[in-house]
């Protein structure tokens, strides 16, 4: 059973193995509070145990992905005195951002983020840990922390990993903002779209590509990729060989190879049209509206 969330809307497509996660604080451009961070961490910890889930699709409600941290919460903690022998609550709150990003990055499912409106601060970090990032051309990306007297402390390592130290230095140290086309040039996102209709087509194509891949093969491939730079090269290759052998000896590889030779879709494939994607998003928004009306 999925966790109960107050600030995240969850929609499970069991047939396709897709979990649609909507950041749901539209009145605050989906800025992240301590409570939202806790919900995201709990959700991603749960998701990694779910072999039936193949894709986590992350989007923001209200036309914005995520405007970063809710600074009221940060400075609320700053007003609390540090109790002798206890950790500063500001440190605890800030470190939770890094924990959320680390857990999100490591889930075995494919994490797809739809980026629009503001993608700032912690939202920028979520973009960096997405396996596939799709952005509206007019999206506003940036790390405004330094212009507010703060370092982008927890997201900085993920930014460097995503776009490299050269660009990360400039963007972090200038608080520069840029659009989706620039994000594509920097390697932050993979595709850009001009409007909702284009997104529906792009997302349908992307989901179809992911869902024609073997679920276990994708999960093991992601683990191999994320181990690069974390383990020594021989350990990476040893682990990769073990993953390869596990797939060969599982039912998945014979099915995938058989489907290829027989010129048919494998049993795990699932197909979406642009209309399917549009209807699924409409259902999400209708469900959110119904919950808010209660």
Phi, psi and omega per residue, in radians:
X1 nan 2.398 -3.139
X2 -1.216 2.620 3.086
X3 -1.086 2.647 3.046
X4 -1.467 2.206 -3.070
X5 -2.191 2.510 3.092
X6 -1.648 -0.596 -3.027
X7 -1.960 0.083 3.053
X8 -2.163 2.340 3.026
X9 -1.756 2.251 -3.083
X10 -2.003 2.331 3.098
X11 -2.353 2.096 -3.028
X12 -1.855 2.078 3.008
X13 -1.691 1.636 -3.037
X14 -1.141 -0.632 -3.095
X15 -1.096 -0.696 -3.101
X16 -1.677 -0.223 -3.105
X17 1.313 0.617 -3.105
X18 -1.967 2.316 2.997
X19 -1.935 2.021 3.086
X20 -1.609 2.095 -3.112
X21 -1.991 2.125 -3.132
X22 -2.002 2.078 3.009
X23 -1.149 2.183 -2.892
X24 -2.233 1.077 2.912
X25 -2.249 1.077 -3.010
X26 -1.049 -0.502 -3.136
X27 -1.156 -0.323 3.130
X28 -2.080 0.418 -3.102
X29 0.932 0.582 3.085
X30 1.056 0.557 3.052
X31 -1.071 2.510 -3.013
X32 -1.522 2.172 3.031
X33 -1.752 3.013 3.063
X34 -1.013 -0.701 -3.125
X35 -1.153 -0.703 3.108
X36 -1.141 -0.714 3.102
X37 -1.042 -0.769 3.127
X38 -1.080 -0.708 3.125
X39 -1.153 -0.727 3.134
X40 -1.132 -0.763 3.124
X41 -1.072 -0.825 3.135
X42 -1.078 -0.689 -3.140
X43 -1.136 -0.850 -3.109
X44 -1.162 -0.615 3.058
X45 -1.096 -0.682 3.099
X46 -1.190 -0.779 -3.063
X47 -1.021 -0.663 -3.069
X48 -1.172 -0.222 3.092
X49 -1.637 -0.039 -3.002
X50 -1.788 1.694 3.127
X51 -1.191 -0.312 -3.130
X52 -1.394 -0.240 3.125
X53 -1.626 2.323 -3.107
X54 -2.008 -0.484 -3.096
X55 -2.381 2.382 2.925
X56 -1.970 2.068 -3.093
X57 -1.861 1.995 -3.005
X58 -1.901 2.275 -3.120
X59 -2.623 2.795 3.081
X60 -1.805 2.598 3.080
X61 -1.517 2.549 3.024
X62 1.537 0.274 3.076
X63 1.553 -0.031 3.081
X64 -2.165 2.497 3.065
X65 -1.338 -1.178 -3.127
X66 -2.900 2.210 -3.105
X67 -1.557 0.242 3.110
X68 1.658 -2.664 -3.097
X69 -1.358 2.568 2.992
X70 -1.357 1.790 -3.012
X71 -1.151 -0.374 3.071
X72 -1.074 -0.672 3.115
X73 -1.189 -0.696 3.132
X74 -1.045 -0.852 -3.079
X75 -1.374 -0.313 2.978
X76 -1.135 -0.765 3.083
X77 -1.142 -0.576 -3.108
X78 -1.161 -0.389 3.120
X79 -1.405 -0.245 -3.133
X80 -1.407 2.345 3.103
X81 -1.203 2.598 3.074
X82 -1.425 2.061 -3.132
X83 -1.339 2.333 -3.130
X84 -0.951 2.264 3.121
X85 1.496 -0.081 3.123
X86 -1.982 2.744 -3.131
X87 -1.290 2.503 3.076
X88 -1.007 2.202 -3.121
X89 -1.076 -0.434 3.083
X90 -1.168 -0.684 3.088
X91 -1.093 -0.781 -3.131
X92 -1.063 -0.780 -3.119
X93 -1.146 -0.781 -3.118
X94 -1.148 -0.718 -3.122
X95 -1.119 -0.471 3.115
X96 -1.091 -0.544 3.074
X97 -1.074 -0.831 3.137
X98 -1.107 -0.670 3.109
X99 -1.112 -0.739 3.121
X100 -1.067 -0.773 -3.131
X101 -1.171 -0.692 3.140
X102 -1.108 -0.774 -3.133
X103 -1.186 -0.708 3.126
X104 -1.071 -0.760 -3.108
X105 -1.113 -0.568 -2.985
X106 -1.557 -0.084 -3.128
X107 -1.070 2.519 -3.112
X108 -1.271 -0.301 3.126
X109 -1.334 2.866 3.050
X110 -1.420 2.116 3.139
X111 -1.682 1.981 3.133
X112 -1.931 2.208 3.112
X113 -1.994 2.344 3.035
X114 -1.783 2.021 -2.971
X115 -1.911 2.185 3.139
X116 -2.702 2.863 -3.114
X117 1.112 -2.271 3.115
X118 -1.587 2.258 3.019
X119 -2.227 1.516 -2.950
X120 -2.215 2.641 3.036
X121 0.915 -2.067 3.133
X122 -1.068 -0.538 3.040
X123 -1.121 -0.661 3.049
X124 -1.066 -0.723 3.104
X125 -1.080 -0.723 3.093
X126 -1.085 -0.664 3.069
X127 -1.060 -0.668 -3.088
X128 -1.190 -0.479 -3.116
X129 -1.713 0.083 3.115
X130 -1.345 2.400 3.060
X131 -1.184 -0.648 3.110
X132 -2.372 2.208 -3.130
X133 -2.128 2.175 3.136
X134 -2.025 2.210 -3.014
X135 -2.208 2.439 2.958
X136 -1.160 2.518 -3.101
X137 -1.025 -0.557 -3.075
X138 -1.623 0.135 3.131
X139 -1.014 2.473 3.107
X140 -1.770 1.871 3.108
X141 -1.717 2.614 3.031
X142 2.981 2.864 3.033
X143 -2.115 1.544 -3.028
X144 -1.399 0.063 -2.996
X145 -0.976 -0.850 -3.046
X146 -1.133 -0.510 3.100
X147 -1.265 -0.183 3.106
X148 -1.923 0.235 3.084
X149 1.408 0.392 -3.104
X150 -2.290 2.640 3.000
X151 -1.523 2.610 3.014
X152 -1.360 1.128 -2.829
X153 -1.036 -0.924 -3.020
X154 -1.474 -0.458 -3.105
X155 -1.505 -0.362 -3.032
X156 -0.939 -0.811 -3.140
X157 -1.060 -0.618 -3.135
X158 -1.281 -0.558 3.084
X159 -1.164 -0.798 3.112
X160 -1.036 -0.768 3.139
X161 -1.091 -0.608 -3.057
X162 -1.388 -0.862 -2.989
X163 -2.053 -0.018 3.108
X164 1.621 2.734 -3.057
X165 -1.159 -0.628 -3.078
X166 -1.051 -0.925 3.129
X167 -1.226 -0.641 -3.126
X168 -1.062 -0.708 3.115
X169 -1.021 -0.867 -3.086
X170 -1.107 -0.831 -3.052
X171 -1.202 -0.676 3.141
X172 -1.244 -0.680 -3.005
X173 -1.543 -0.031 3.076
X174 -2.095 -0.189 -3.003
X175 0.950 0.525 -3.107
X176 -1.118 2.484 3.047
X177 -1.899 2.609 -3.078
X178 -2.644 2.893 -3.045
X179 -1.746 -3.056 -3.079
X180 -1.115 -0.648 3.130
X181 -1.108 -0.718 3.090
X182 -1.166 -0.684 3.108
X183 -1.042 -0.620 3.089
X184 -1.156 -0.736 3.127
X185 -1.123 -0.656 -3.116
X186 -1.307 -0.223 -3.081
X187 1.480 0.215 3.104
X188 -1.304 -0.691 3.129
X189 -2.098 2.895 -3.054
X190 -1.808 -0.535 -3.141
X191 -2.550 2.673 3.016
X192 -2.119 2.716 3.125
X193 -2.370 2.728 -3.049
X194 -1.683 -0.485 -3.087
X195 -2.766 3.112 -3.072
X196 -1.103 -0.649 3.129
X197 -1.111 -0.749 3.110
X198 -1.142 -0.661 3.091
X199 -1.083 -0.760 -3.116
X200 -1.040 -0.736 3.109
X201 -1.162 -0.798 -3.127
X202 -1.106 -0.746 -3.110
X203 -1.216 -0.655 3.072
X204 -1.072 -0.800 3.120
X205 -1.069 -0.753 -3.115
X206 -1.133 -0.810 3.117
X207 -1.076 -0.721 3.135
X208 -1.090 -0.677 3.111
X209 -1.132 -0.810 -3.132
X210 -1.120 -0.746 -3.020
X211 -1.386 -0.079 2.995
X212 -1.596 -0.069 3.070
X213 -1.572 2.548 3.114
X214 -1.072 2.312 -3.114
X215 -1.013 -0.815 -3.138
X216 -1.221 -0.653 3.106
X217 -1.073 -0.730 3.109
X218 -1.131 -0.779 -3.124
X219 -1.084 -0.755 3.140
X220 -1.218 -0.649 3.104
X221 -1.090 -0.743 3.130
X222 -1.089 -0.712 3.116
X223 -1.102 -0.700 3.095
X224 -1.085 -0.843 -3.098
X225 -1.043 -0.757 -3.091
X226 -1.286 -0.260 3.113
X227 -1.430 -0.286 3.136
X228 -1.150 2.214 -3.095
X229 1.546 -0.287 3.100
X230 -1.688 -0.534 3.113
X231 -2.046 2.832 3.073
X232 -1.228 2.729 -3.010
X233 -0.957 -0.694 -3.139
X234 -1.149 -0.684 3.110
X235 -1.134 -0.678 3.089
X236 -1.038 -0.824 -3.101
X237 -1.204 -0.650 3.088
X238 -1.091 -0.799 3.122
X239 -1.123 -0.676 3.129
X240 -1.101 -0.702 3.113
X241 -1.121 -0.677 3.112
X242 -1.149 -0.699 3.086
X243 -1.113 -0.727 3.138
X244 -1.066 -0.801 -3.133
X245 -1.108 -0.695 3.132
X246 -1.078 -0.681 3.116
X247 -1.215 -0.736 3.139
X248 -1.026 -0.674 -3.068
X249 -1.566 0.080 3.093
X250 -1.713 2.929 3.092
X251 -1.188 -0.296 -3.005
X252 -1.200 -0.811 -3.098
X253 -1.110 -0.815 3.086
X254 -1.014 -0.666 3.106
X255 -1.157 -0.772 -3.134
X256 -1.124 -0.763 3.130
X257 -1.195 -0.722 3.106
X258 -1.074 -0.725 3.117
X259 -1.103 -0.690 3.118
X260 -1.107 -0.811 -3.107
X261 -1.186 -0.582 -3.123
X262 -1.564 0.040 3.111
X263 0.969 0.852 3.091
X264 -2.356 2.922 3.085
X265 -1.341 2.471 3.058
X266 -1.171 2.812 -3.041
X267 -1.101 -0.403 -3.094
X268 -1.534 -0.108 -3.093
X269 -1.174 2.595 3.100
X270 -2.500 2.441 -3.045
X271 -2.074 2.331 3.066
X272 -2.053 2.584 2.939
X273 -1.841 2.938 3.078
X274 -1.051 -0.646 3.102
X275 -1.121 -0.667 3.095
X276 -1.049 -0.774 -3.134
X277 -1.114 -0.774 3.136
X278 -1.077 -0.742 -3.135
X279 -1.160 -0.662 3.123
X280 -1.134 -0.737 3.114
X281 -1.171 -0.673 3.091
X282 -1.081 -0.677 3.114
X283 -1.149 -0.675 3.086
X284 -1.072 -0.850 -3.114
X285 -1.121 -0.658 3.106
X286 -1.134 -0.693 3.129
X287 -1.152 -0.718 3.105
X288 -1.095 -0.786 3.140
X289 -1.064 -0.695 3.135
X290 -1.144 -0.724 3.127
X291 -1.128 -0.696 -3.119
X292 -1.211 -0.469 -3.124
X293 -1.355 -0.296 -3.082
X294 -1.363 nan nan
